Protein backbone atom coordinates (compact mmCIF):
# COMPACT_ATOMS: atom_id res chain seq x y z
CA UNK A 1 0.00 0.00 0.00
CA UNK A 2 2.78 2.43 0.95
CA UNK A 3 4.50 1.83 -2.39
CA UNK A 4 1.36 3.09 -4.11
CA UNK A 5 1.70 6.47 -2.36
CA UNK A 6 4.65 7.71 -4.44
CA UNK A 7 4.73 11.46 -4.84
CA UNK A 8 7.17 11.72 -7.74
CA UNK A 9 4.71 10.55 -10.42
CA UNK A 10 1.99 12.41 -12.27
CA UNK A 11 -0.69 10.82 -14.43
CA UNK A 12 -2.25 13.00 -17.13
CA UNK A 13 -5.54 12.02 -18.76
CA UNK A 14 -6.79 14.03 -21.71
CA UNK A 15 -10.48 13.89 -22.55
CA UNK A 16 -12.96 16.04 -24.45
CA UNK A 17 -15.93 14.85 -22.39
CA UNK A 18 -14.64 13.10 -19.26
CA UNK A 19 -15.40 14.40 -15.79
CA UNK A 20 -13.99 13.57 -12.37
CA UNK A 21 -17.07 12.42 -10.48
CA UNK A 22 -18.67 9.49 -8.67
CA UNK A 23 -17.57 7.00 -6.03
CA UNK A 24 -14.45 5.98 -7.96
CA UNK A 25 -12.95 9.37 -7.20
CA UNK A 26 -13.28 8.65 -3.47
CA UNK A 27 -11.50 5.31 -3.96
CA UNK A 28 -8.56 7.04 -5.60
CA UNK A 29 -8.42 9.55 -2.76
CA UNK A 30 -8.66 7.04 0.09
CA UNK A 31 -6.51 4.22 -1.30
CA UNK A 32 -3.94 6.02 -3.42
CA UNK A 33 -3.89 9.29 -1.53
CA UNK A 34 -4.36 11.85 -4.26
CA UNK A 35 -7.03 14.23 -5.45
CA UNK A 36 -8.04 14.51 -9.07
CA UNK A 37 -7.66 17.99 -10.45
CA UNK A 38 -8.63 19.37 -13.83
CA UNK A 39 -7.92 22.22 -16.18
CA UNK A 40 -9.42 23.20 -19.48
CA UNK A 41 -7.32 24.28 -22.44
CA UNK A 42 -8.96 25.60 -25.56
CA UNK A 43 -7.04 26.64 -28.64
CA UNK A 44 -9.27 27.87 -31.42
CA UNK A 45 -8.20 29.63 -34.56
CA UNK A 46 -11.29 29.06 -36.66
CA UNK A 47 -13.18 31.35 -39.01
CA UNK A 48 -16.94 30.62 -39.11
CA UNK A 49 -18.68 31.47 -42.37
CA UNK A 50 -22.06 30.64 -43.85
CA UNK A 51 -24.01 31.01 -47.08
CA UNK A 52 -27.76 31.56 -47.31
CA UNK A 53 -28.85 29.32 -50.17
CA UNK A 54 -32.28 28.82 -51.66
CA UNK A 55 -31.75 25.77 -53.88
CA UNK A 56 -30.01 22.46 -53.14
CA UNK A 57 -28.39 22.46 -56.57
CA UNK A 58 -26.77 25.80 -55.70
CA UNK A 59 -25.66 24.23 -52.42
CA UNK A 60 -23.72 21.48 -54.16
CA UNK A 61 -22.25 23.93 -56.69
CA UNK A 62 -20.99 26.26 -53.95
CA UNK A 63 -19.62 23.34 -51.94
CA UNK A 64 -17.78 22.05 -55.01
CA UNK A 65 -16.22 25.46 -55.64
CA UNK A 66 -15.19 25.80 -52.00
CA UNK A 67 -13.61 22.34 -51.86
CA UNK A 68 -11.78 22.97 -55.14
CA UNK A 69 -10.45 26.28 -53.82
CA UNK A 70 -9.51 25.05 -50.33
CA UNK A 71 -7.98 21.77 -51.51
CA UNK A 72 -6.97 18.84 -49.35
CA UNK A 73 -7.63 18.42 -45.64
CA UNK A 74 -11.39 18.91 -45.64
CA UNK A 75 -14.39 17.19 -44.10
CA UNK A 76 -17.79 17.73 -45.69
CA UNK A 77 -20.80 16.92 -43.52
CA UNK A 78 -24.32 16.08 -44.70
CA UNK A 79 -27.43 15.97 -42.46
CA UNK A 80 -28.14 12.70 -40.69
CA UNK A 81 -31.66 12.34 -42.10
CA UNK A 82 -30.33 12.31 -45.68
CA UNK A 83 -28.29 9.23 -44.84
CA UNK A 84 -25.26 7.33 -46.05
CA UNK A 85 -26.41 7.14 -49.68
CA UNK A 86 -26.55 10.93 -49.88
CA UNK A 87 -23.04 11.17 -48.39
CA UNK A 88 -21.82 8.73 -51.04
CA UNK A 89 -23.57 10.75 -53.76
CA UNK A 90 -21.98 14.01 -52.60
CA UNK A 91 -18.60 12.31 -52.40
CA UNK A 92 -18.91 11.17 -56.01
CA UNK A 93 -20.00 14.63 -57.20
CA UNK A 94 -17.16 16.40 -55.39
CA UNK A 95 -14.63 13.93 -56.71
CA UNK A 96 -15.70 14.55 -60.31
CA UNK A 97 -16.04 18.33 -60.03
CA UNK A 98 -12.91 19.12 -58.04
CA UNK A 99 -10.39 16.60 -59.32
CA UNK A 100 -9.50 15.80 -55.71
CA UNK A 101 -9.50 12.39 -54.06
CA UNK A 102 -12.81 12.41 -52.19
CA UNK A 103 -14.30 9.45 -50.32
CA UNK A 104 -17.23 8.84 -47.96
CA UNK A 105 -16.40 8.30 -44.29
CA UNK A 106 -19.37 6.48 -42.77
CA UNK A 107 -20.13 3.34 -40.79
CA UNK A 108 -19.86 1.40 -44.06
CA UNK A 109 -16.25 2.39 -44.64
CA UNK A 110 -14.66 3.33 -41.31
CA UNK A 111 -11.12 2.56 -42.54
CA UNK A 112 -11.31 5.55 -44.87
CA UNK A 113 -10.03 7.58 -41.91
CA UNK A 114 -6.68 5.77 -42.16
CA UNK A 115 -6.28 6.77 -45.80
CA UNK A 116 -7.27 10.32 -44.90
CA UNK A 117 -4.70 10.41 -42.08
CA UNK A 118 -2.01 9.13 -44.48
CA UNK A 119 -3.00 11.79 -47.03
CA UNK A 120 -4.01 9.16 -49.55
CA UNK A 121 -7.43 10.88 -49.64
CA UNK A 122 -7.85 14.65 -49.83
CA UNK A 123 -11.40 15.14 -48.58
CA UNK A 124 -13.90 12.92 -46.74
CA UNK A 125 -17.69 13.20 -46.65
CA UNK A 126 -19.40 12.19 -43.41
CA UNK A 127 -22.69 12.51 -41.58
CA UNK A 128 -23.23 15.22 -38.97
CA UNK A 129 -24.41 13.21 -35.98
CA UNK A 130 -23.10 13.20 -32.41
CA UNK A 131 -21.44 9.81 -32.51
CA UNK A 132 -20.74 9.54 -36.22
CA UNK A 133 -17.41 8.10 -37.33
CA UNK A 134 -16.62 11.43 -39.03
CA UNK A 135 -17.35 13.38 -35.83
CA UNK A 136 -16.10 11.73 -32.64
CA UNK A 137 -12.54 10.68 -31.92
CA UNK A 138 -10.82 12.26 -34.93
CA UNK A 139 -7.54 13.83 -33.83
CA UNK A 140 -5.78 14.95 -37.00
CA UNK A 141 -4.81 18.61 -36.52
CA UNK A 142 -1.96 18.24 -38.99
CA UNK A 143 -4.35 16.97 -41.70
CA UNK A 144 -7.73 18.69 -41.22
CA UNK A 145 -7.82 22.30 -42.41
CA UNK A 146 -11.53 23.00 -42.84
CA UNK A 147 -15.04 21.59 -42.50
CA UNK A 148 -18.11 22.30 -44.63
CA UNK A 149 -21.68 21.55 -43.53
CA UNK A 150 -24.17 21.01 -46.33
CA UNK A 151 -27.33 22.32 -44.67
CA UNK A 152 -27.71 22.88 -40.94
CA UNK A 153 -27.03 19.79 -38.76
CA UNK A 154 -30.36 18.55 -37.48
CA UNK A 155 -32.22 15.70 -35.84
CA UNK A 156 -35.31 14.16 -37.40
CA UNK A 157 -37.59 12.88 -34.63
CA UNK A 158 -40.67 10.78 -35.16
CA UNK A 159 -43.67 11.48 -32.94
CA UNK A 160 -44.97 7.96 -33.48
CA UNK A 161 -44.49 6.44 -30.03
CA UNK A 162 -44.16 2.96 -31.58
CA UNK A 163 -41.10 3.96 -33.62
CA UNK A 164 -39.47 6.38 -31.22
CA UNK A 165 -35.82 5.78 -30.24
CA UNK A 166 -34.33 6.25 -26.80
CA UNK A 167 -32.22 9.23 -27.95
CA UNK A 168 -35.43 10.97 -29.06
CA UNK A 169 -36.95 10.91 -25.57
CA UNK A 170 -34.83 13.72 -24.07
CA UNK A 171 -35.13 15.78 -27.26
CA UNK A 172 -38.93 15.66 -27.17
CA UNK A 173 -38.95 16.41 -23.44
CA UNK A 174 -36.71 19.44 -24.02
CA UNK A 175 -39.02 20.70 -26.76
CA UNK A 176 -42.05 20.17 -24.54
CA UNK A 177 -40.44 22.05 -21.64
CA UNK A 178 -39.71 24.91 -24.03
CA UNK A 179 -43.27 25.31 -25.33
CA UNK A 180 -45.52 24.16 -22.46
CA UNK A 181 -46.86 27.03 -20.33
CA UNK A 182 -47.96 25.10 -17.22
CA UNK A 183 -45.12 25.69 -14.70
CA UNK A 184 -45.99 22.59 -12.64
CA UNK A 185 -45.87 20.38 -15.72
CA UNK A 186 -42.60 22.00 -16.81
CA UNK A 187 -41.10 21.08 -13.43
CA UNK A 188 -42.28 17.46 -13.67
CA UNK A 189 -40.92 17.11 -17.21
CA UNK A 190 -37.60 18.65 -16.17
CA UNK A 191 -37.26 16.14 -13.32
CA UNK A 192 -38.00 13.27 -15.71
CA UNK A 193 -35.56 14.66 -18.29
CA UNK A 194 -32.72 14.89 -15.77
CA UNK A 195 -33.23 11.28 -14.70
CA UNK A 196 -33.24 10.09 -18.32
CA UNK A 197 -30.04 12.04 -19.09
CA UNK A 198 -28.39 10.46 -16.05
CA UNK A 199 -29.21 6.99 -17.40
CA UNK A 200 -27.99 7.87 -20.90
CA UNK A 201 -24.66 9.18 -19.58
CA UNK A 202 -23.93 6.13 -17.44
CA UNK A 203 -25.15 3.22 -19.58
CA UNK A 204 -23.78 1.30 -22.53
CA UNK A 205 -25.67 1.30 -25.87
CA UNK A 206 -26.48 -2.42 -25.50
CA UNK A 207 -27.92 -1.96 -22.01
CA UNK A 208 -29.89 1.09 -23.12
CA UNK A 209 -31.50 -0.81 -25.99
CA UNK A 210 -32.42 -3.66 -23.67
CA UNK A 211 -34.04 -1.57 -20.95
CA UNK A 212 -35.75 0.73 -23.45
CA UNK A 213 -37.46 -2.18 -25.19
CA UNK A 214 -38.61 -3.53 -21.81
CA UNK A 215 -39.91 -0.10 -20.82
CA UNK A 216 -41.85 0.22 -24.08
CA UNK A 217 -43.48 -3.15 -23.36
CA UNK A 218 -44.36 -1.98 -19.86
CA UNK A 219 -41.96 -4.47 -18.22
CA UNK A 220 -40.35 -1.96 -15.85
CA UNK A 221 -38.69 -3.66 -12.87
CA UNK A 222 -35.38 -1.85 -12.31
CA UNK A 223 -35.07 1.85 -11.45
CA UNK A 224 -33.76 2.68 -14.93
CA UNK A 225 -36.62 0.82 -16.61
CA UNK A 226 -39.16 2.62 -14.43
CA UNK A 227 -37.62 5.98 -15.30
CA UNK A 228 -37.78 5.21 -19.03
CA UNK A 229 -41.36 4.00 -18.69
CA UNK A 230 -42.20 7.24 -16.91
CA UNK A 231 -40.48 9.20 -19.71
CA UNK A 232 -42.32 7.29 -22.45
CA UNK A 233 -45.64 7.96 -20.73
CA UNK A 234 -44.73 11.65 -20.39
CA UNK A 235 -43.83 11.92 -24.07
CA UNK A 236 -47.00 10.09 -25.08
CA UNK A 237 -49.05 12.46 -22.94
CA UNK A 238 -47.37 15.56 -24.29
CA UNK A 239 -47.64 14.73 -27.99
CA UNK A 240 -51.29 13.72 -27.51
CA UNK A 241 -52.22 17.13 -26.13
CA UNK A 242 -54.39 19.27 -28.44
CA UNK A 243 -52.34 22.07 -29.95
CA UNK A 244 -48.93 20.51 -29.29
CA UNK A 245 -48.06 20.23 -32.99
CA UNK A 246 -49.28 23.77 -33.63
CA UNK A 247 -46.98 25.04 -30.88
CA UNK A 248 -44.08 23.07 -32.38
CA UNK A 249 -44.76 24.63 -35.78
CA UNK A 250 -44.53 28.09 -34.23
CA UNK A 251 -41.22 27.26 -32.56
CA UNK A 252 -38.43 28.97 -34.61
CA UNK A 253 -36.02 26.08 -33.94
CA UNK A 254 -38.20 23.25 -35.22
CA UNK A 255 -39.80 22.26 -38.49
CA UNK A 256 -42.80 19.93 -38.51
CA UNK A 257 -43.41 17.62 -41.47
CA UNK A 258 -46.77 15.89 -41.63
CA UNK A 259 -46.24 12.63 -43.50
CA UNK A 260 -49.18 10.97 -45.24
CA UNK A 261 -51.51 13.94 -45.07
N, C-alpha and C positions, 0 to 999 in steps of 0.2 A: 504493500500500500504506500509506504513512504517513498519508494522509488518512483511512484506515479506522480509525486508532488514536485517534480523538477521545475525550477523557475527560469531556466535558461532556454526554454523552447517556446515558440509562438506558432500557433496554427492559424492560418488564414483561409477562410472560406469565402469564395466570391459567388454571389447569387443575385439574379435580377428580381426574384420574388420571395426568397426565403426570409423567415423572421425567427428571431430567438424567442420562443414562447413554449408554454406547456410544462408538464412534469419533468420531461427529460432535462430541462435546464437546471432544475433543482438537483437532479442526480449528478450532473457535471460539477455543480457547486459543492455538494456535500462530499462526494467521493474523491474527485480530482482536485478540489480546492481552487477553482478559478471561476470568475464571472465572465459571461459572454458579453462583449461589447460590440458596437456596430458603428459604422460611419457610411455616409452616402457620398459617392463621387459621381458627378455627372459632367461629361464633356460633350458639348453639342455645338457643332458648327454646321448647321443645316439651314438651307434656304427653303421655305415653304411657299409653293406657288400653286395656283389653280386656274383652270379655264372653265368658263361657263359655256356649255355646249348644248345645242338644241337637238342634234341628230346623232344617232349612234355611228353612222358612217363617218361623220366628221370626227367623232371621237377616235376611231381607229386611224384615220388619216393623220390627225395631230399626234397621236401616240407614235405612229411610224416615223414621222418627221423628227420628233424628240429623240427617239431611240437612235435614229441614224446620226443625229447631230451629237448626242452625248457619247455614243460608242459603247465600248465594253464596260462591264461592271454594273449592270443594271438588273433590277428585279421589277417586273411588271405584275401587278395584282389585279385580278378580276373578282367581282362579287361572288360570294359563296353560292347564292341561289342560282347563278348561271352555270355552275358546275365544272367538272373536269373537262368535258367535251369542249366547252367554250374556251377554256384555258389552252387546250390543244389547238383549237382553231386560231386563236390570236397568235399563238407561238408560230404557227405555219405562215400566217400573213406577215408577221414581223420579219421572219426569216427571209421571205421572198422580197419584201419591199426595202429592207435595209442592207441586205448582203452580209449581215452578221450571223454568227452561229447562235441561234435562239432555240431553246428547248423548254418543254413544260417541266415544272418541278411540282409534282403532286404525289398523292399516296400511291399512284400506279408506277411511278418511276422515281423513287426516293434517292437512288444512287446518282441521279443527275447532279446533286449537290457536290459530289466528289469531282466531277468533270468541271463544274463551275469553279470550285476552289483551285483546281489545277490549271485554270485558264484555258481549258479545252473548249469551253462554251463561253460566249460573250454575255449573253442575257438569258435569264430564266423567267418563265411566266408561272406564277403560282396563284393560289386562292387566298383571299383576305379573310381568314377566320382565325380565332384566337389560338388554336392549337394546330394550325396547318403546318405542313412540313416546310413551307416557304416562309414561315413566320417565327416559330419558336426555335430557339437553340442554334441559330445561325450566328457564328462569330467569325466573320471574315472582313474585318475593317480594311485589310490591305487589298481586297478584291472589290467589295461593293462600294460604288460611287454615287448611286442614285436609285430612287424607287419611284415608280409611276403607278398610280391607282386609276384604273379605268372604271369610272363611276365611284360614288361614295360607298365605302364598306358598309354593309348592312346585314341584318338578320331577318330572315323570313320566318315568321312564326304562325303556325296553324292555330286556329281557335277551335278546332275539332278535338274535343277532349279525348277521343279514342286514338288519335294519331299524335298527340302531343308528346314531346320528348322532355326528359328531366331538365335539360338546360333551358327549356322554354319557360319552366315554372317561375323562376325568379324574374325573368324578363317581363312576363305578364303581370306578376305582382307589382313590380316597379311601375309599370304603366298605370295599373289600377290605382296605386297610391298617389300617382301624379294627377289623376283626373277625377278621383272620387272626392266629394265635398264633405261627407260625413266624417268628422274628426275621430269619433270612436271607432269607426270601421277602418280608417286609415291606421290607427294605432294597432288594431288587431292584425291587419295585413302586414304591418312593419315587423311585428313580433314574429309572425310566421315566416316572413322573408328572411329575417336574421337567422332563424333556426335552420332553414333550408340552406342558406349560404354556408353555415358552419358545417353541415353534412357534406356539401360539395367540396369544401376545402380539404376535408380530412379523410375522404374516402377514395378508393381506387375506382376506375371506370367500370371494372367487372362487378364490384360490389354494388355500385350505384345502379347499374342495370338490373341487377337481381332484386334489390329492395324496391326499386321503382315499379317493376312489374308486379311484385306482390302487393304493393300499395294500391296500384290501379285495380287489382282484383279484389281489394278490400281485405286482404290477408295481412293486417298490420299487427305484429306481435312485439317487435323490438321498438325502442324509442325512435330510432331513425325511420322505421316504416310508418309509425304513427304520425310522425311529423310530416312525412311526404303525403300520407293519406289526408291529413289536415290541409296541406297546401293544395292538393288536387281538388278537394271539396271547395276550398276558398276560390280557386280559379274558376271552377265550374259555376259557382254562385255569382261571381263577378261578371263573367261573360254572358250569363243568362239574364242579367238585369236589363230592363228596357232602357234604351238610350245609350248603352255602353259603346256600341259601335259608332254611333253618331258623335259621341265625345272623342273617341279615338280619331275619327276623321277630322275633327277640328284641332287635334293636337299637331303643332307644326313639325314635330319630330317623327311622326308616323305617317304611313300611307296604307290605307286599307284597300285591299282588292277583294271584290266579291266574286268568287268563282262559281260558275254554273247558274248565274242569274241573267 
